[in-house]
Amino acid sequence: MNLSALFIRRPVMTTLVMIAILVSGFYGYRQLPVSDLPNVDFPTINVSAALPGASPETMASSVATPLEKQFSTIAGITSMTSTSAQGATSVTLQFELSRDLDAAAQDVQAAISVAQSQLPRDMPSPPVFRKVNPADSPILFIALTSPTLALSDLDEYGETFLAQRISMIDGVAQVQVYGAQKYAVRIQLDPRKLAAQGLGIDDVANAVRNANVNLPTGTLDGRYKKYTVQATGQVASASEFRPIIVSYRNGHPVRLEELGRVIDDVENNKAAAWYVDERSVVLAIQRQPGTNTVAVAGAVRSLLPAFEAQLPPSVSLNIVYDRSDSIKASLRDVKLTLLLTLFLVVLVIFLFLRNISATIIPSLALPMSIVGTFGIMSSMGYSLDNLSLMALTLSLGFVVDDAIVMLENIVRHMEMGKKPLQAAFDGAREIGFTILSMTLSLAAVFIPIIVMGGIIGRLFREFGVTIASAILISGLVSLTLTPMLSSRFLRRQAEYTHGRLYLALEAFFAGMLAFYKTGLRWSLAHGRAVMLSLIVVLAATVYLFITIP
């Protein structure tokens, strides 16, 4: 049975099949995202809870412990870590890689609901959770600095103007703010003054709460018109808080400013961010899984000139870190290596075949295999990253082997006096199943990498599938395109006029052949010595296999 006969007889069909592979590959290449490493989602959920004013010990015992007891009943958790700080607790749950994250989120929500009755009643809000991916670090950091504006004003520009607009960009998952400085009024009470007036902190808190309200007041109905009554009950600054009456003593009002200091400040004055030596507000942009890191970072950077035109002149936008820069540099190096490898492989083929048409035919297996692999990568949801490009680079040495084997066997039949078409039929029939077995056995080598488990397996699965796909496509090309082109474009060796370069290379290869013949004759004449050497090498291999860690 001749696997290649149909493709040799149908050159138009063969050409259309190859064009289809090229088109699908080029289309897949345009759809492939660009990243530094394969996209691996770690099923991780972070639960956070807040109780202002509580010590870390109180947060650990009264908040973290009840939550952890309920979370421990959820199936599929591989690790659970909690961190308690002043007024805040964070619990991180990491699940098995096979666990569905949406189902795990539902279990976490149910556990929080069960633990709610055991948590402190004065918590301002129940614990909240969010899905996180520890491997998906921010791709871009932007720092806002200003020598004149207050940090609270700078934070307002960052969170309401920049962050919301950047979040709308296609591919951006979220924008985190580091060193947030949201405006707040801070009331610092003097215990001695409170004691002198016979007041407690609760009295002050209730007075501030009652004085800072924004409730519907009602309406006034007239004969012809209806009026909505608006009362501005909200207090917006420290100067408006100071006159608030906390209580009355001896008929005189006790105002808030008499009990301590009331100052304009920020919500959390323990958090800060710097750009070089300036206080700043830093925006950290995270991309959505599976999106193009370079494209998302480029889209964000393209908006920066528009932002700078709308911000006050004193506000500066500075890019602290852009992960796409290192990705582009890395991919540029890998692509250069890929092209250099392609050139060297073609050069080696030419040096040994010393025939332009015979060099071009197996060399076509290289771009066909690489481009066709892009289509498979796109359909599998892979990306152009260091591991997939490394797989393509390594596959260049494999994908050309089948085509060379097919070509050499066809040339052997032509040297026997057969015409190119008949030589293609006979050579392909003899070597077809050999090439098929070579291709399948070489692709099977990477099956252990493809089925490897754990995080490392997730990372290298893309590597294994990419290189195996390139090998399988090269086998298809060698059984179809290579014999078809050989039957149409190969000429007999006698039809060529050889130059000095060919004759010099021929003499060099003749010398190599003579050297090999000499070694072969010696080996055949000294069979016992050769077998003894084989036994020594095998024994050394077994010993080294046992002793090497």
C-alpha positions as CSV (number, residue, x, y, z in Angstrom):
1,M,0.0,0.0,0.0
2,N,1.3,3.4,-1.0
3,L,0.2,6.2,1.4
4,S,1.5,8.9,-0.9
5,A,0.2,7.6,-4.2
6,L,-3.1,9.6,-4.1
7,F,-1.2,12.9,-3.4
8,I,1.3,12.3,-6.1
9,R,-1.5,11.7,-8.7
10,R,-3.5,14.7,-7.4
11,P,-1.1,17.7,-7.3
12,V,-3.9,20.2,-7.2
13,M,-5.6,18.5,-4.3
14,T,-2.3,18.3,-2.5
15,T,-1.6,22.0,-3.1
16,L,-5.1,22.9,-1.8
17,V,-4.5,20.9,1.4
18,M,-1.2,22.6,2.0
19,I,-2.8,26.0,1.4
20,A,-5.6,25.2,3.9
21,I,-2.9,24.4,6.5
22,L,-1.1,27.6,5.8
23,V,-4.3,29.7,5.9
24,S,-5.4,28.2,9.2
25,G,-1.9,28.7,10.6
26,F,-1.7,32.3,9.6
27,Y,-5.1,33.0,11.0
28,G,-4.3,31.2,14.2
29,Y,-1.0,33.2,14.5
30,R,-3.0,36.4,14.4
31,Q,-5.3,35.2,17.2
32,L,-2.6,33.9,19.5
33,P,-2.1,36.0,22.6
34,V,1.5,37.0,23.6
35,S,2.7,36.3,27.2
36,D,5.9,35.4,29.0
37,L,4.6,32.0,30.2
38,P,1.6,29.8,29.5
39,N,-1.6,30.8,31.1
40,V,-2.1,28.6,34.1
41,D,-5.1,29.3,36.4
42,F,-4.6,28.4,40.0
43,P,-8.0,27.8,41.7
44,T,-7.5,30.3,44.5
45,I,-10.0,32.3,46.6
46,N,-9.2,35.1,49.0
47,V,-11.6,36.0,51.8
48,S,-11.2,39.3,53.6
49,A,-12.9,40.7,56.7
50,A,-12.6,44.0,58.5
51,L,-13.2,45.1,62.1
52,P,-11.8,48.6,62.6
53,G,-9.9,49.1,65.8
54,A,-9.4,45.4,66.6
55,S,-5.9,44.1,67.4
56,P,-4.3,41.3,65.3
57,E,-4.8,38.9,68.2
58,T,-8.5,39.8,68.3
59,M,-8.9,39.4,64.6
60,A,-7.2,36.0,64.6
61,S,-9.3,34.6,67.5
62,S,-12.7,36.1,66.8
63,V,-12.7,36.4,63.0
64,A,-10.1,34.2,61.4
65,T,-10.7,31.1,63.6
66,P,-14.5,30.8,63.0
67,L,-14.0,31.2,59.3
68,E,-11.2,28.7,59.1
69,K,-13.3,26.1,61.0
70,Q,-16.0,26.4,58.3
71,F,-13.6,26.5,55.4
72,S,-11.9,23.3,56.5
73,T,-15.1,21.4,55.7
74,I,-14.9,22.3,52.0
75,A,-13.7,19.5,49.7
76,G,-10.6,20.0,47.5
77,I,-8.6,22.5,49.5
78,T,-4.9,21.9,49.3
79,S,-3.8,24.8,51.5
80,M,-5.3,27.5,53.7
81,T,-3.4,30.4,55.1
82,S,-4.6,33.4,57.1
83,T,-3.1,36.7,58.0
84,S,-4.4,38.9,60.7
85,A,-3.4,42.6,61.1
86,Q,-4.8,45.7,62.8
87,G,-8.5,45.6,62.0
88,A,-8.2,43.2,59.1
89,T,-8.0,39.5,58.3
90,S,-7.3,37.8,55.0
91,V,-7.8,34.0,54.4
92,T,-6.4,32.5,51.2
93,L,-7.8,29.2,50.0
94,Q,-6.0,27.2,47.3
95,F,-7.8,24.3,45.7
96,E,-6.8,21.3,43.7
97,L,-6.1,22.1,40.0
98,S,-9.0,19.9,39.0
99,R,-11.5,21.8,41.2
100,D,-14.0,24.0,39.4
101,L,-13.5,27.5,40.8
102,D,-17.1,28.6,40.4
103,A,-18.3,25.6,42.4
104,A,-15.6,26.3,45.0
105,A,-16.8,29.9,45.3
106,Q,-20.3,28.7,46.0
107,D,-19.0,26.5,48.8
108,V,-17.0,29.4,50.2
109,Q,-20.0,31.6,50.2
110,A,-22.0,29.0,52.0
111,A,-19.3,28.6,54.7
112,I,-19.2,32.3,55.3
113,S,-23.0,32.3,55.8
114,V,-22.7,29.5,58.3
115,A,-19.9,31.3,60.2
116,Q,-21.7,34.6,60.2
117,S,-23.4,33.9,63.6
118,Q,-20.1,33.3,65.2
119,L,-18.5,36.5,64.0
120,P,-18.5,39.8,66.0
121,R,-21.8,41.7,65.7
122,D,-20.2,45.1,65.3
123,M,-18.4,44.2,62.0
124,P,-19.3,47.0,59.5
125,S,-19.8,44.4,56.7
126,P,-19.7,40.7,56.4
127,P,-16.6,38.9,55.0
128,V,-16.2,39.2,51.2
129,F,-14.4,36.8,48.9
130,R,-12.9,37.2,45.4
131,K,-11.3,34.8,42.9
132,V,-7.6,35.4,42.5
133,N,-4.8,34.0,40.4
134,P,-1.4,34.2,42.2
135,A,0.4,33.7,38.9
136,D,-1.3,36.6,37.2
137,S,0.7,39.5,38.5
138,P,0.1,43.1,37.3
139,I,1.4,43.9,33.8
140,L,1.8,47.6,34.3
141,F,2.4,50.0,37.2
142,I,1.7,53.7,36.8
143,A,2.7,56.2,39.5
144,L,1.0,59.6,39.9
145,T,3.0,62.3,41.6
146,S,2.5,66.0,42.3
147,P,4.7,68.5,44.1
148,T,1.7,70.8,45.0
149,L,-1.5,68.7,45.2
150,A,-2.5,66.9,48.4
151,L,-2.3,63.1,48.3
152,S,-6.1,62.8,48.8
153,D,-6.6,64.9,45.6
154,L,-4.1,62.9,43.8
155,D,-5.9,59.7,44.9
156,E,-9.2,61.1,43.6
157,Y,-7.7,61.6,40.2
158,G,-6.2,58.1,40.2
159,E,-9.2,56.2,41.4
160,T,-12.1,58.0,39.8
161,F,-10.5,59.3,36.6
162,L,-7.7,57.0,35.6
163,A,-8.6,53.6,37.1
164,Q,-12.2,53.7,35.9
165,R,-11.2,54.6,32.4
166,I,-8.4,52.0,32.2
167,S,-10.8,49.3,33.5
168,M,-12.9,49.8,30.4
169,I,-10.1,48.8,28.1
170,D,-10.6,45.4,26.5
171,G,-8.4,42.8,28.2
172,V,-8.0,44.7,31.5
173,A,-9.3,42.7,34.5
174,Q,-8.9,45.2,37.3
175,V,-6.9,48.2,38.4
176,Q,-5.6,48.1,42.0
177,V,-4.5,51.2,43.8
178,Y,-1.3,50.9,46.0
179,G,-0.8,53.6,48.6
180,A,-4.4,54.8,48.4
181,Q,-5.0,58.1,50.2
182,K,-8.7,58.6,50.2
183,Y,-9.8,61.7,52.0
184,A,-11.2,61.4,55.5
185,V,-11.7,63.6,58.6
186,R,-9.8,62.3,61.6
187,I,-11.0,63.0,65.1
188,Q,-8.4,62.6,67.8
189,L,-10.0,62.8,71.3
190,D,-8.3,63.8,74.5
191,P,-9.2,61.3,77.3
192,R,-8.7,63.9,80.0
193,K,-11.1,66.4,78.3
194,L,-13.7,63.7,77.9
195,A,-13.4,62.7,81.6
196,A,-13.7,66.4,82.6
197,Q,-17.0,66.7,80.7
198,G,-18.2,63.3,81.9
199,L,-18.4,62.0,78.3
200,G,-17.4,58.7,76.7
201,I,-16.3,57.8,73.2
202,D,-19.7,56.4,72.4
203,D,-21.3,59.8,73.1
204,V,-19.0,61.4,70.7
205,A,-19.6,58.7,68.0
206,N,-23.3,59.1,68.3
207,A,-23.2,62.8,68.1
208,V,-21.0,62.7,65.0
209,R,-23.3,60.1,63.4
210,N,-26.5,62.1,64.1
211,A,-24.9,65.3,62.8
212,N,-23.7,63.7,59.6
213,V,-26.8,62.4,57.9
214,N,-28.3,62.6,54.4
215,L,-31.9,61.5,54.7
216,P,-35.0,62.4,52.7
217,T,-36.8,65.3,54.4
218,G,-40.1,65.2,52.7
219,T,-42.3,67.4,50.4
220,L,-44.6,70.5,50.8
221,D,-47.8,70.3,48.9
222,G,-49.3,73.6,47.8
223,R,-52.4,74.5,45.9
224,Y,-50.6,74.7,42.5
225,K,-47.1,73.5,43.2
226,K,-45.3,70.7,45.1
227,Y,-41.9,71.3,46.6
228,T,-39.2,68.8,47.6
229,V,-37.5,69.8,50.8
230,Q,-33.7,69.3,50.7
231,A,-31.6,69.4,53.8
232,T,-27.9,69.4,53.5
233,G,-27.1,67.3,56.5
234,Q,-23.8,65.9,55.4
235,V,-20.5,67.2,56.8
236,A,-17.6,67.3,54.3
237,S,-14.6,68.7,56.0
238,A,-12.9,69.1,59.4
239,S,-14.0,72.7,59.7
240,E,-17.6,71.6,59.5
241,F,-17.1,68.8,62.1
242,R,-15.5,71.1,64.7
243,P,-18.7,73.0,65.7
244,I,-20.8,69.8,66.2
245,I,-22.5,69.8,69.6
246,V,-21.8,66.6,71.5
247,S,-23.7,67.4,74.7
248,Y,-24.8,70.1,77.0
249,R,-23.2,70.8,80.4
250,N,-24.7,73.5,82.7
251,G,-26.7,74.8,79.9
252,H,-23.7,75.3,77.7
253,P,-23.0,73.2,74.5
254,V,-19.9,71.0,74.5
255,R,-18.6,71.1,70.9
256,L,-16.4,68.6,69.3
257,E,-13.4,70.9,68.9
258,E,-13.3,71.3,72.7
259,L,-12.7,67.5,73.2
260,G,-9.7,67.0,70.9
261,R,-8.3,67.7,67.5
262,V,-10.3,67.5,64.3
263,I,-8.1,67.4,61.2
264,D,-8.3,66.8,57.5
265,D,-6.5,63.5,56.8
266,V,-6.8,60.2,54.8
267,E,-8.6,56.9,55.7
268,N,-5.4,54.9,56.2
269,N,-2.4,57.0,57.0
270,K,-0.3,53.9,57.6
271,A,-0.2,53.0,53.9
272,A,2.1,54.8,51.5
273,A,3.7,54.5,48.0
274,W,6.7,56.2,46.6
275,Y,8.0,56.9,43.1
276,V,11.8,57.3,43.6
277,D,11.7,59.8,46.5
278,E,8.3,61.3,46.0
279,R,5.0,60.2,47.7
280,S,2.7,58.9,45.0
281,V,-0.4,56.9,44.2
282,V,0.4,53.8,42.2
283,L,-2.1,52.1,39.8
284,A,-1.4,48.3,39.1
285,I,-3.2,47.0,36.0
286,Q,-4.0,43.3,35.7
287,R,-5.0,41.6,32.5
288,Q,-7.8,39.1,31.9
289,P,-6.6,35.5,31.6
290,G,-5.9,34.5,28.0
291,T,-5.5,38.0,26.7
292,N,-2.5,39.5,24.9
293,T,-0.2,41.0,27.5
294,V,1.7,43.2,25.0
295,A,-1.6,44.4,23.3
296,V,-3.2,45.2,26.7
297,A,-0.2,47.1,27.9
298,G,0.1,48.9,24.6
299,A,-3.6,49.9,24.8
300,V,-3.1,51.4,28.3
301,R,0.0,53.3,27.3
302,S,-1.8,54.7,24.3
303,L,-4.2,56.4,26.6
304,L,-1.6,58.1,28.8
305,P,-1.1,61.2,26.5
306,A,-4.9,61.8,26.7
307,F,-4.8,61.5,30.5
308,E,-1.9,63.9,30.8
309,A,-3.7,66.5,28.7
310,Q,-6.7,66.4,31.0
311,L,-4.9,66.3,34.4
312,P,-3.6,69.4,36.1
313,P,-0.1,70.5,35.0
314,S,1.3,69.7,38.4
315,V,0.4,66.0,38.1
316,S,2.9,63.7,36.5
317,L,2.2,60.2,35.1
318,N,5.2,57.8,35.4
319,I,5.5,54.2,34.2
320,V,7.2,52.3,37.0
321,Y,7.2,48.9,35.4
322,D,5.9,47.5,32.2
323,R,6.0,43.7,31.9
324,S,5.4,43.8,28.2
325,D,8.9,45.3,27.7
326,S,10.6,42.1,28.9
327,I,8.2,39.9,27.1
328,K,8.8,41.7,23.8
329,A,12.6,41.5,24.3
330,S,12.4,37.8,25.2
331,L,10.2,37.0,22.2
332,R,12.4,39.0,19.9
333,D,15.4,36.9,21.0
334,V,13.5,33.7,20.6
335,K,12.3,34.6,17.2
336,L,15.8,35.5,16.2
337,T,17.0,32.1,17.4
338,L,14.1,30.5,15.4
339,L,15.1,32.2,12.2
340,L,18.8,31.5,12.7
341,T,18.0,27.8,13.4
342,L,15.9,27.7,10.2
343,F,18.7,29.2,8.2
344,L,21.3,26.7,9.6
345,V,19.0,23.7,9.0
346,V,18.5,24.7,5.3
347,L,22.2,25.4,5.0
348,V,23.1,21.9,6.3
349,I,20.6,20.3,3.9
350,F,22.1,22.2,1.0
351,L,25.7,21.3,1.9
352,F,24.8,17.6,2.0
353,L,22.5,17.5,-1.0
354,R,24.3,20.1,-3.0
355,N,21.2,20.7,-5.2
356,I,19.0,23.7,-5.0
357,S,15.7,22.0,-6.0
358,A,16.5,19.0,-3.8
359,T,17.2,21.5,-0.9
360,I,14.0,23.5,-1.4
361,I,11.7,20.5,-1.4
362,P,12.5,19.2,2.2
363,S,13.0,22.8,3.4
364,L,9.3,23.5,2.7
365,A,8.5,21.1,5.5
366,L,9.9,23.6,7.9
367,P,7.5,26.6,7.3
368,M,4.6,24.3,6.7
369,S,5.0,22.5,10.0
370,I,5.7,25.7,12.0
371,V,2.8,27.7,10.5
372,G,0.4,24.7,10.7
373,T,1.3,24.4,14.4
374,F,0.1,27.9,15.0
375,G,-3.4,26.8,14.0
376,I,-3.4,24.0,16.5
377,M,-2.1,26.3,19.2
378,S,-4.9,28.8,18.6
379,S,-7.6,26.1,18.7
380,M,-6.1,24.8,22.0
381,G,-6.2,28.2,23.6
382,Y,-2.4,28.5,23.8
383,S,-0.2,31.6,23.6
384,L,3.1,32.7,22.1
385,D,5.4,32.5,25.0
386,N,8.9,31.4,25.9
387,L,7.9,27.7,26.3
388,S,5.9,27.4,23.1
389,L,8.5,29.2,21.0
390,M,11.2,27.1,22.6
391,A,9.2,24.0,21.5
392,L,9.0,25.4,17.9
393,T,12.7,26.1,17.9
394,L,13.5,22.5,19.1
395,S,11.1,21.1,16.5
396,L,13.1,22.6,13.6
397,G,15.6,19.8,13.9
398,F,12.9,17.2,13.9
399,V,10.4,18.3,11.3
400,V,12.9,18.2,8.4
401,D,14.0,14.6,9.0
402,D,11.0,12.9,7.5
403,A,11.2,15.0,4.3
404,I,14.9,14.3,3.9
405,V,14.3,10.5,4.3
406,M,11.6,10.6,1.7
407,L,13.6,12.7,-0.7
408,E,16.8,10.6,-0.4
409,N,14.9,7.4,-1.2
410,I,13.2,9.0,-4.3
411,V,16.6,10.3,-5.4
412,R,18.0,6.7,-5.0
413,H,15.4,5.4,-7.4
414,M,16.2,8.2,-9.9
415,E,19.9,7.3,-9.7
416,M,18.8,3.8,-10.8
417,G,17.5,5.3,-14.0
418,K,13.8,5.8,-13.3
419,K,11.9,8.8,-14.3
420,P,10.9,11.3,-11.5
421,L,7.3,10.3,-11.4
422,Q,8.0,6.5,-11.2
423,A,10.8,7.1,-8.7
424,A,8.4,9.1,-6.5
425,F,5.8,6.3,-6.6
426,D,8.4,3.6,-5.8
427,G,10.3,5.6,-3.2
428,A,7.2,6.7,-1.4
429,R,5.8,3.1,-1.3
430,E,9.0,1.7,0.2
431,I,9.5,4.4,2.8
432,G,5.9,5.5,3.6
433,F,5.3,3.3,6.6
434,T,8.8,3.9,7.9
435,I,8.1,7.7,8.0
436,L,4.7,7.1,9.6
437,S,6.4,5.0,12.4
438,M,9.2,7.5,12.8
439,T,6.7,10.4,13.2
440,L,4.4,8.6,15.6
441,S,7.3,7.3,17.8
442,L,8.9,10.7,17.9
443,A,5.7,12.4,18.9
444,A,5.0,9.7,21.5
445,V,8.2,10.7,23.3
446,F,6.4,13.9,24.5
447,I,3.3,12.1,25.8
448,P,4.7,12.0,29.4
449,I,5.2,15.8,29.3
450,I,1.6,16.3,28.0
451,V,0.0,14.1,30.7
452,M,2.2,15.3,33.6
453,G,0.2,16.5,36.5
454,G,0.5,19.4,38.9
455,I,1.5,23.0,38.3
456,I,4.7,22.0,36.4
457,G,2.6,19.8,34.2
458,R,0.2,22.6,33.5
459,L,3.2,24.8,32.5
460,F,4.9,22.3,30.2
461,R,1.7,20.8,28.6
462,E,1.8,23.6,26.1
463,F,5.4,22.8,25.3
464,G,4.6,19.1,24.7
465,V,1.5,19.6,22.6
466,T,3.3,22.3,20.5
467,I,6.3,20.2,19.6
468,A,4.2,17.0,19.1
469,S,1.9,18.9,16.8
470,A,4.8,20.2,14.7
471,I,6.2,16.7,14.4
472,L,2.9,15.2,13.3
473,I,2.3,18.0,10.7
474,S,5.8,17.4,9.4
475,G,5.0,13.7,8.9
476,L,1.9,14.7,7.0
477,V,3.9,17.0,4.8
478,S,6.6,14.4,4.1
479,L,4.0,11.9,3.0
480,T,2.1,14.3,0.8
481,L,3.9,17.5,-0.4
482,T,7.4,16.1,-0.5
483,P,6.8,13.2,-2.9
484,M,4.5,15.3,-5.1
485,L,7.1,18.0,-5.5
486,S,9.8,15.4,-6.1
487,S,7.8,13.9,-8.9
488,R,7.5,17.3,-10.6
489,F,10.6,19.2,-10.0
490,L,13.5,16.8,-9.4
491,R,16.0,16.2,-12.2
492,R,18.5,13.5,-12.6
493,Q,22.0,14.2,-11.3
494,A,23.5,13.8,-14.8
495,E,21.5,16.8,-16.0
496,Y,23.4,19.2,-13.8
497,T,26.7,20.9,-14.5
498,H,28.7,20.9,-11.3
499,G,31.0,23.7,-10.3
500,R,34.0,23.9,-8.1
501,L,32.1,24.2,-4.9
502,Y,30.3,20.9,-5.6
503,L,33.5,19.1,-6.5
504,A,35.2,20.4,-3.4
505,L,32.4,19.3,-1.2
506,E,32.2,15.9,-3.0
507,A,35.9,15.4,-2.3
508,F,35.4,16.2,1.3
509,F,32.5,13.8,1.7
510,A,34.5,11.2,-0.2
511,G,37.3,11.6,2.4
512,M,34.7,11.2,5.2
513,L,33.4,8.0,3.5
514,A,36.9,6.6,3.2
515,F,37.6,7.3,6.9
516,Y,34.3,5.6,7.8
517,K,35.2,2.6,5.6
518,T,38.5,2.2,7.4
519,G,36.9,2.3,10.8
520,L,34.2,-0.1,9.7
521,R,36.7,-2.7,8.3
522,W,38.7,-2.5,11.6
523,S,35.5,-3.0,13.6
524,L,34.5,-6.1,11.5
525,A,38.0,-7.5,11.9
526,H,38.1,-7.0,15.7
527,G,34.6,-8.1,16.7
528,R,35.6,-9.2,20.2
529,A,37.1,-5.9,21.0
530,V,34.0,-4.1,19.8
531,M,31.7,-6.3,21.8
532,L,33.9,-5.9,24.9
533,S,33.7,-2.1,24.5
534,L,29.9,-2.4,24.2
535,I,29.8,-4.3,27.5
536,V,32.0,-1.8,29.3
537,V,29.8,1.1,28.1
538,L,26.6,-0.7,29.2
539,A,28.1,-1.5,32.6
540,A,29.2,2.1,33.1
541,T,25.8,3.3,32.1
542,V,24.1,1.1,34.7
543,Y,26.6,2.2,37.4
544,L,26.1,5.9,36.6
545,F,22.3,5.6,36.5
546,I,22.4,4.2,40.0
547,T,24.9,6.6,41.5
548,I,23.8,9.9,39.8
549,P,21.3,11.8,42.1
